[in-house]
C-alpha cells in the first residue's frame, strides 16, 4: 500500500438521512427562490435583478469549487521529495527502469542525467584493512570513531571488542577506498580518540567471521596434534612460536615450565605444553589482549585433553622394481622402530643427516617425532619395517625439511617422494619457503631439491649447505605413483 490514499477510498459512505436532509433543503431553496422571484418580477427592474443574481450565484459556485479542490490537494500532498510510493534512497534507478509515474524520464531531465552518469561511472576500487585501536570505555567513543570512518568512505565489515582495564581495544576489518593510506587512516583514527592504532593489509581469508574461524582451528587441532602450532599462529595473526622442552637433548632440565594457567606479558605469551615444556608466543609489533590469551589457552587445553593423535590415513606406493611401500604419518609411538632403523644405517648416512657425532643420533628422535615441532612421514615395507623418515619442522617463522633413508633402500625414489609430500604439506599450511640443511657432498639431497622445480637459493658456510626453496601456491604431484596408478622408470633418490 502507498502512503497516500485515493480520494475515492477517502469518501464516507452515504446514508438515507443525508439524502432526506438534502431533499428538504432543496425544496426549501425552491420555495425561497420562488418567493424572491415573484417579489422581484413585480418590480420595475425585475428581469435585470434575476440575471445579475444568476451570474453572482454561478461565480460563487465556481469559486467555491476551486477553493475546495485546492484545499483537498494541499491536505493530501506528500512531503517534499516524496514520490508517492515507498521511501527511496539517493541511489539512481537501474537503466531502463520506469520512474514513479510509470514512464521513463524525458531526455535531459535530472533523473535521466543521473542514470547516464551511473552507467558511465566505473565502480571504485577498494582495499581490505585490519585495524586495531584502543578507545576510552565511555558512551559515544565508538560512535565517534565510526563517524570518522564513514566520512572517509570506509565500510566496517567486522568488529571485535577486547575489554581492558583502562579502555577497550576495537579490532576492525575494513573495506576502504584504494587511495586511502595507512597513515591517513591512523591519523584520522587518532583524531577521533583512538590510541595505539595498528593497521595491516588484509585479504579475502580475513572475511571469515571469528567464531567460524576458531571452530575450524579447533577441529583441525582435534584431528591432528601437529596442527596446534599452526592453529595458534592463525588464531593470533603474525607471530612467532617457540616450543621449549622441559628437558634438553643432553638430558638436562631447561628450567622452562609455565604455570598451568599460563602467563601473559604484553607481547609475550607463555603456555604450558601438554607434552612437557613451554609454548612461547611472541608478537613484538602488537600486544596480546586478555581475550586472545583466553582463546589460545583454550586451544592448548583442548590439545591436552585429547592426548597423542595423528591422522591414520596411509598410501600404498609401488616402487619401480615392483615392491610395495606404505607412506603414513608418524609420531613418538614410532620411536622404537625409528631407533631400530638407526641401527641399520651406516655411519656416513647418519652423519649426512644429523651433521654431528653418530652416537648422538638416537637422542634427536624423540624431539623430531614430537608433533609439537612439526610433522613426520614414515615409510614402511610390506613386512612393517621402518626404512625412511621425512620431517617438516617448524623453526620459528621458517620451516625446515629433513630426510633419512636406510642404506639398502636408497636410490629408489623414496627420498624424492617424501620431499615432495613434505613440500606439499608446507604449501597447505601457508609457508612461503622451506629450507634443507645438508653438506655440499650430499649430492642426493641436492638432486632431490632440484627435482622440485622450484626457485632455489644456495648458501654455503664452512662445508654446510643451506638450500631454500620458494614455494608456489599450486600443489605439485608426488614423485611415485600410487598403487592404482603404477609408473614406469626409476627416479633418483636423495640417499
C-alpha positions as CSV (number, residue, x, y, z in Angstrom):
1,X,0.0,0.0,0.0
2,X,1.1,3.6,-0.7
3,X,1.3,6.3,1.9
4,X,-1.3,8.4,0.1
5,X,-4.9,7.2,0.0
6,X,-7.0,7.9,-3.1
7,X,-9.9,10.3,-2.9
8,X,-12.5,7.6,-3.7
9,X,-11.3,5.5,-0.8
10,X,-11.3,8.6,1.5
11,X,-15.1,9.3,1.0
12,X,-17.5,8.3,3.7
13,X,-20.5,6.1,2.6
14,X,-23.8,7.8,2.0
15,X,-26.8,7.4,4.4
16,X,-30.6,7.8,3.8
17,X,-30.8,10.5,6.4
18,X,-28.3,12.6,4.5
19,X,-30.4,12.3,1.3
20,X,-33.6,13.3,3.2
21,X,-31.9,16.4,4.6
22,X,-30.6,17.4,1.2
23,X,-34.0,16.9,-0.4
24,X,-35.7,19.1,2.3
25,X,-33.0,21.7,1.7
26,X,-33.7,21.6,-2.0
27,X,-37.5,22.1,-1.5
28,X,-36.8,24.9,0.9
29,X,-34.5,26.6,-1.5
30,X,-37.1,26.3,-4.3
31,X,-39.8,27.9,-2.1
32,X,-37.5,30.7,-1.1
33,X,-36.3,31.3,-4.7
34,X,-39.9,31.3,-6.0
35,X,-40.9,33.9,-3.3
36,X,-38.0,36.1,-4.2
37,X,-38.6,35.7,-7.9
38,X,-42.3,36.7,-7.6
39,X,-41.4,39.7,-5.5
40,X,-38.6,40.9,-7.9
41,X,-40.7,40.3,-11.1
42,X,-43.4,42.6,-9.9
43,X,-40.9,45.4,-9.5
44,X,-39.7,47.7,-12.4
45,X,-36.2,46.1,-12.7
46,X,-37.2,42.5,-12.0
47,X,-35.7,40.8,-15.0
48,X,-32.3,42.5,-14.7
49,X,-32.1,41.6,-11.0
50,X,-32.7,37.9,-11.8
51,X,-29.9,37.8,-14.4
52,X,-27.5,39.5,-12.1
53,X,-28.4,37.1,-9.3
54,X,-27.9,34.1,-11.5
55,X,-24.4,35.4,-12.6
56,X,-23.5,36.0,-9.0
57,X,-24.5,32.5,-7.9
58,X,-22.5,30.9,-10.8
59,X,-19.4,32.9,-9.9
60,X,-19.8,32.0,-6.2
61,X,-20.2,28.3,-7.0
62,X,-17.2,28.3,-9.3
63,X,-15.0,30.0,-6.6
64,X,-16.2,27.6,-4.0
65,X,-15.4,24.6,-6.2
66,X,-11.9,25.9,-7.0
67,X,-11.2,26.6,-3.3
68,X,-12.4,23.2,-2.2
69,X,-10.2,21.4,-4.7
70,X,-7.1,23.5,-3.8
71,X,-7.5,22.6,-0.1
72,X,-8.1,18.9,-0.9
73,X,-4.8,18.8,-2.9
74,X,-2.9,20.6,-0.1
75,X,-4.2,18.2,2.6
76,X,-3.2,15.0,0.6
77,X,0.1,16.3,-0.9
78,X,3.1,14.1,0.2
79,X,6.2,15.7,1.8
80,X,8.8,17.4,-0.3
81,X,10.9,14.8,-2.1
82,X,8.4,12.0,-1.6
83,X,7.4,10.1,-4.7
84,X,4.0,8.8,-3.5
85,X,5.4,5.3,-3.1
86,X,7.8,3.7,-0.6
87,X,10.6,5.9,0.7
88,X,13.6,5.9,-1.7
89,X,17.3,6.5,-1.3
90,X,19.7,8.6,-3.4
91,X,20.7,5.5,-5.4
92,X,19.6,6.1,-9.0
93,X,17.3,3.6,-10.6
94,X,18.7,1.0,-12.9
95,X,18.9,1.8,-16.6
96,X,15.6,1.3,-18.4
97,X,13.5,1.1,-15.2
98,X,10.4,3.2,-15.0
99,X,10.0,6.3,-12.9
100,X,7.5,6.7,-10.1
101,X,4.9,7.8,-12.6
102,X,5.3,4.5,-14.6
103,X,7.2,6.2,-17.6
104,X,10.9,6.7,-18.2
105,X,12.1,10.2,-17.5
106,X,12.3,12.5,-20.5
107,X,15.6,13.3,-22.2
108,X,17.6,16.0,-20.5
109,X,15.8,15.6,-17.2
110,X,17.9,15.4,-14.0
111,X,16.8,11.8,-13.4
112,X,17.9,10.8,-16.9
113,X,21.3,12.6,-16.4
114,X,21.8,10.7,-13.1
115,X,21.2,7.4,-14.9
116,X,23.6,8.3,-17.7
117,X,26.3,9.2,-15.1
118,X,25.7,6.0,-13.2
119,X,26.1,3.9,-16.3
120,X,29.3,5.5,-17.3
121,X,30.9,5.6,-13.9
122,X,33.1,2.6,-13.1
123,X,32.9,1.0,-9.6
124,X,35.5,2.5,-7.2
125,X,38.5,0.3,-6.3
126,X,38.7,-0.7,-2.6
127,X,41.2,-2.4,-0.3
128,X,40.8,-4.5,2.8
129,X,42.4,-3.4,6.0
130,X,42.8,-4.8,9.5
131,X,42.9,-2.1,12.1
132,X,43.2,-2.2,15.9
133,X,42.9,0.8,18.2
134,X,42.2,1.5,21.8
135,X,39.4,3.8,22.7
136,X,38.1,5.1,26.1
137,X,35.4,2.9,27.7
138,X,32.8,5.7,27.6
139,X,29.5,6.1,25.8
140,X,29.9,7.5,22.4
141,X,33.6,6.8,21.9
142,X,32.9,4.0,19.4
143,X,30.3,6.1,17.6
144,X,32.8,9.0,17.2
145,X,35.2,6.6,15.6
146,X,32.6,5.1,13.3
147,X,31.6,8.6,12.2
148,X,35.1,9.4,11.1
149,X,35.4,6.1,9.2
150,X,32.1,6.9,7.4
151,X,33.4,10.3,6.5
152,X,36.4,8.7,4.9
153,X,34.2,6.3,2.9
154,X,35.3,3.3,4.9
155,X,32.9,0.4,5.3
156,X,33.1,-1.7,8.6
157,X,32.9,-5.4,7.7
158,X,33.5,-6.9,11.1
159,X,34.2,-5.6,14.6
160,X,35.6,-7.3,17.7
161,X,36.0,-5.7,21.1
162,X,38.6,-6.6,23.7
163,X,37.8,-5.1,27.1
164,X,40.8,-3.8,29.1
165,X,41.2,-2.2,32.5
166,X,41.8,1.3,31.0
167,X,39.8,1.1,27.8
168,X,38.6,-1.1,25.1
169,X,40.6,-2.5,22.1
170,X,38.5,-2.4,19.0
171,X,39.6,-4.6,16.1
172,X,38.1,-3.8,12.7
173,X,38.1,-5.4,9.3
174,X,37.6,-2.5,6.9
175,X,36.9,-2.0,3.2
176,X,38.4,1.3,2.3
177,X,38.9,3.3,-0.9
178,X,42.1,2.2,-2.6
179,X,43.6,5.6,-2.4
180,X,43.3,5.8,1.4
181,X,46.8,5.3,3.0
182,X,47.5,3.6,6.3
183,X,49.0,6.9,7.6
184,X,45.8,8.8,6.9
185,X,43.7,6.1,8.4
186,X,45.8,6.1,11.6
187,X,45.8,10.0,11.8
188,X,42.0,10.3,11.5
189,X,41.5,7.4,14.0
190,X,43.7,9.3,16.5
191,X,41.7,12.5,15.9
192,X,38.6,10.5,16.8
193,X,40.0,9.4,20.2
194,X,41.9,6.2,19.2
195,X,45.3,5.4,20.5
196,X,48.0,2.8,19.9
197,X,46.5,2.3,16.4
198,X,47.8,-0.6,14.3
199,X,46.9,-1.2,10.7
200,X,47.7,-4.0,8.3
201,X,46.5,-5.0,4.8
202,X,44.0,-7.9,4.9
203,X,42.9,-10.4,2.3
204,X,39.8,-12.4,1.5
205,X,40.6,-15.1,4.1
206,X,40.0,-12.5,6.8
207,X,36.4,-12.2,5.8
208,X,35.6,-15.4,7.7
209,X,33.9,-14.4,11.0
210,X,35.8,-15.1,14.2
211,X,33.5,-17.8,15.6
212,X,33.7,-19.8,12.4
213,X,37.5,-19.4,12.2
214,X,38.0,-20.5,15.8
215,X,35.8,-23.6,15.4
216,X,37.7,-24.5,12.2
217,X,41.0,-24.2,14.1
218,X,39.7,-26.3,17.0
219,X,38.6,-29.0,14.6
220,X,42.0,-29.2,12.9
221,X,43.7,-29.4,16.3
222,X,41.4,-32.2,17.4
223,X,42.2,-34.3,14.3
224,X,46.0,-33.7,14.4
225,X,48.2,-32.8,17.3
226,X,50.8,-31.3,14.9
227,X,48.2,-28.6,14.0
228,X,48.4,-26.8,17.3
229,X,51.4,-24.5,16.5
230,X,49.8,-23.7,13.1
231,X,46.4,-23.1,14.7
232,X,47.9,-20.7,17.3
233,X,49.6,-18.7,14.5
234,X,46.4,-18.4,12.5
235,X,44.5,-17.5,15.7
236,X,46.9,-14.8,16.8
237,X,48.0,-13.4,13.4
238,X,51.5,-12.6,12.6
239,X,53.5,-14.0,15.5
240,X,56.5,-16.3,16.3
241,X,56.0,-19.5,18.3
242,X,58.7,-21.5,20.1
243,X,58.3,-24.8,21.8
244,X,60.9,-25.2,24.6
245,X,61.1,-28.7,26.0
246,X,61.3,-29.3,29.7
247,X,64.5,-31.5,29.2
248,X,67.2,-30.7,26.7
249,X,68.6,-33.2,24.2
250,X,71.5,-33.8,26.6
251,X,69.1,-34.8,29.4
252,X,69.4,-31.6,31.4
253,X,66.3,-29.6,32.6
254,X,65.9,-26.4,30.7
255,X,64.1,-24.6,33.5
256,X,61.2,-23.6,31.3
257,X,58.0,-24.6,33.0
258,X,55.0,-22.3,32.7
259,X,52.2,-22.4,35.3
260,X,49.0,-24.3,34.4
261,X,47.1,-21.0,33.9
262,X,49.8,-19.6,31.6
263,X,51.5,-16.2,31.7
264,X,50.6,-13.1,29.7
265,X,53.3,-10.4,29.5
266,X,52.3,-7.6,27.0
267,X,53.8,-9.0,23.7
268,X,54.8,-12.4,25.1
269,X,52.5,-15.3,26.0
270,X,53.7,-18.5,27.8
271,X,51.5,-21.6,27.9
272,X,52.2,-25.0,29.4
273,X,52.8,-27.6,26.7
274,X,50.7,-30.7,27.3
275,X,53.8,-32.8,26.1
276,X,56.0,-31.1,28.6
277,X,57.9,-27.8,28.5
278,X,56.5,-24.4,27.4
279,X,54.9,-22.8,24.4
280,X,56.3,-19.3,23.9
281,X,54.3,-17.0,21.6
282,X,55.8,-13.6,20.7
283,X,54.3,-10.7,18.8
284,X,56.6,-7.7,19.2
285,X,54.6,-5.3,17.0
286,X,51.2,-5.8,18.8
287,X,50.5,-6.6,22.4
288,X,48.2,-9.5,23.2
289,X,44.8,-8.9,24.8
290,X,43.3,-11.0,27.6
291,X,40.7,-12.2,25.1
292,X,43.4,-13.6,22.8
293,X,45.2,-15.1,25.7
294,X,42.0,-16.9,26.8
295,X,41.4,-18.3,23.3
296,X,45.0,-19.6,22.9
297,X,44.8,-21.2,26.4
298,X,41.5,-22.9,25.5
299,X,43.1,-24.3,22.3
300,X,46.0,-25.7,24.3
301,X,43.7,-27.2,26.9
302,X,41.8,-29.0,24.1
303,X,45.0,-30.5,22.8
304,X,45.9,-31.7,26.3
305,X,42.6,-33.4,26.8
306,X,42.7,-35.3,23.5
307,X,46.2,-36.7,24.0
308,X,48.5,-38.0,21.3
309,X,46.9,-38.4,17.9
310,X,47.9,-38.3,14.2
311,X,45.8,-38.9,11.1
312,X,45.8,-42.6,10.4
313,X,45.5,-42.3,6.6
314,X,48.2,-44.1,4.6
315,X,49.1,-44.5,0.9
316,X,50.5,-47.7,-0.6
317,X,53.0,-47.0,-3.4
318,X,54.7,-49.2,-5.9
319,X,58.5,-48.9,-6.4
320,X,59.9,-49.2,-10.0
321,X,61.1,-52.8,-9.2
322,X,57.6,-53.8,-8.0
323,X,58.0,-53.6,-4.3
324,X,55.2,-52.0,-2.3
325,X,55.8,-49.4,0.4
326,X,53.4,-47.6,2.7
327,X,53.7,-43.8,3.5
328,X,52.0,-42.7,6.7
329,X,52.2,-40.1,9.5
330,X,54.4,-41.0,12.4
331,X,54.8,-39.7,16.0
332,X,56.6,-40.6,19.2
333,X,54.9,-44.0,19.3
334,X,57.2,-45.0,16.4
335,X,60.3,-44.3,18.5
336,X,61.4,-48.0,18.9
337,X,61.1,-48.6,15.1
338,X,63.0,-45.4,14.3
339,X,65.8,-46.4,16.7
340,X,66.0,-49.9,15.0
341,X,66.3,-48.1,11.6
342,X,69.2,-46.0,13.0
343,X,71.0,-49.3,13.9
344,X,70.7,-50.5,10.4
345,X,72.0,-47.2,8.8
346,X,75.7,-46.6,8.1
347,X,77.7,-44.0,9.9
348,X,78.0,-42.0,6.7
349,X,74.2,-41.9,6.3
350,X,73.7,-40.8,9.9
351,X,76.4,-38.2,9.6
352,X,74.9,-36.7,6.4
353,X,71.6,-36.4,8.2
354,X,72.5,-35.1,11.7
355,X,75.7,-33.2,10.9
356,X,77.3,-34.4,14.2
357,X,78.6,-37.4,16.2
358,X,76.8,-40.5,15.1
359,X,76.4,-41.6,18.8
360,X,74.0,-38.7,19.4
361,X,71.6,-39.6,16.6
362,X,69.2,-41.5,18.9
363,X,68.8,-38.6,21.2
364,X,67.3,-36.4,18.4
365,X,64.5,-38.9,17.6
366,X,62.2,-38.1,20.5
367,X,62.3,-34.4,19.6
368,X,61.9,-35.0,15.8
369,X,58.9,-37.3,16.2
370,X,57.1,-34.9,18.6
371,X,54.1,-33.3,16.8
372,X,54.8,-30.1,18.7
373,X,57.8,-29.5,16.5
374,X,56.3,-30.4,13.1
375,X,55.1,-33.3,11.1
376,X,56.8,-36.6,10.3
377,X,56.2,-39.0,7.5
378,X,57.4,-42.7,7.8
379,X,57.9,-45.3,5.0
380,X,57.5,-48.9,5.9
381,X,57.8,-52.1,3.9
382,X,55.2,-54.8,3.4
383,X,56.6,-56.6,6.4
384,X,56.1,-53.5,8.6
385,X,59.8,-52.4,8.9
386,X,60.5,-48.7,9.0
387,X,63.0,-47.7,6.2
388,X,62.7,-43.9,5.9
389,X,61.7,-40.8,7.8
390,X,60.8,-37.3,6.5
391,X,60.4,-34.3,8.8
392,X,58.7,-31.0,8.3
393,X,59.9,-28.9,11.3
394,X,58.5,-25.5,12.5
395,X,61.5,-23.3,13.1
396,X,60.1,-20.0,14.3
397,X,58.9,-18.2,11.2
398,X,60.7,-20.6,8.9
399,X,60.2,-24.3,8.0
400,X,62.9,-27.0,7.6
401,X,62.7,-30.2,5.7
402,X,64.9,-33.2,6.6
403,X,65.2,-36.8,5.2
404,X,66.7,-40.1,6.3
405,X,66.6,-43.2,4.1
406,X,68.1,-46.5,5.2
407,X,71.1,-47.6,3.1
408,X,69.5,-50.6,1.4
409,X,66.5,-48.5,0.2
410,X,68.4,-45.6,-1.2
411,X,68.4,-44.7,-5.0
412,X,64.8,-45.9,-5.4
413,X,62.9,-42.6,-5.4
414,X,61.8,-42.8,-1.7
415,X,63.6,-39.6,-0.7
416,X,62.1,-37.6,-3.6
417,X,58.6,-38.9,-2.8
418,X,58.9,-37.9,0.9
419,X,60.3,-34.5,0.0
420,X,57.5,-33.8,-2.5
421,X,54.9,-34.7,0.1
422,X,56.6,-32.5,2.8
423,X,56.7,-29.5,0.5
424,X,53.0,-30.0,-0.4
425,X,52.2,-30.0,3.4
426,X,54.2,-26.8,3.8
427,X,52.2,-25.1,1.0
428,X,48.9,-26.2,2.6
429,X,49.9,-24.5,5.8
430,X,50.7,-21.3,4.1
431,X,54.6,-21.4,4.3
432,X,56.4,-19.2,1.8
433,X,59.5,-21.3,1.7
434,X,61.3,-24.3,3.1
435,X,65.0,-25.0,3.7
436,X,67.2,-28.0,4.0
437,X,70.5,-28.1,5.9
438,X,73.0,-30.7,4.5
439,X,76.5,-30.9,3.3
440,X,77.9,-29.9,-0.1
441,X,79.0,-33.5,-0.7
442,X,75.4,-34.8,-0.3
443,X,74.6,-34.9,-4.0
444,X,71.4,-37.0,-3.4
445,X,69.7,-34.3,-1.3
446,X,70.8,-31.6,-3.8
447,X,69.3,-33.6,-6.6
448,X,66.0,-34.1,-4.7
449,X,65.7,-30.4,-4.0
450,X,66.4,-29.5,-7.7
451,X,63.7,-32.1,-8.8
452,X,61.1,-29.9,-7.1
453,X,61.3,-27.5,-10.0
454,X,61.1,-24.5,-7.6
455,X,63.3,-21.4,-7.3
456,X,66.2,-22.3,-5.1
457,X,68.7,-20.3,-3.1
458,X,72.1,-21.7,-2.0
459,X,74.2,-20.7,0.9
460,X,77.5,-22.4,1.8
461,X,79.3,-21.8,5.0
462,X,82.3,-24.0,6.1
463,X,81.0,-27.0,4.3
464,X,77.4,-26.7,5.4
465,X,74.9,-26.2,2.6
466,X,71.6,-24.5,3.1
467,X,69.1,-24.8,0.2
468,X,66.0,-22.7,0.4
469,X,63.1,-23.4,-1.9
470,X,60.5,-20.6,-2.5
471,X,57.1,-22.3,-2.7
472,X,54.3,-21.7,-5.2
473,X,50.6,-21.7,-4.2
474,X,49.7,-24.6,-6.5
475,X,50.2,-28.2,-5.3
476,X,52.6,-30.5,-7.1
477,X,52.1,-34.2,-7.9
478,X,54.0,-36.7,-5.9
479,X,57.1,-38.5,-7.2
480,X,55.9,-42.1,-7.1
481,X,52.6,-43.3,-8.5
482,X,50.0,-44.8,-6.1
483,X,49.2,-48.5,-6.3
484,X,46.3,-48.0,-8.6
485,X,48.5,-45.9,-11.0
486,X,51.9,-47.6,-11.3
487,X,54.5,-45.7,-13.1
488,X,57.5,-46.8,-15.2
489,X,61.1,-45.9,-14.8
490,X,63.3,-45.1,-11.8
491,X,63.7,-41.8,-10.1
492,X,67.0,-40.8,-8.5
493,X,66.6,-40.7,-4.7
494,X,68.4,-38.3,-2.4
495,X,70.1,-41.2,-0.5
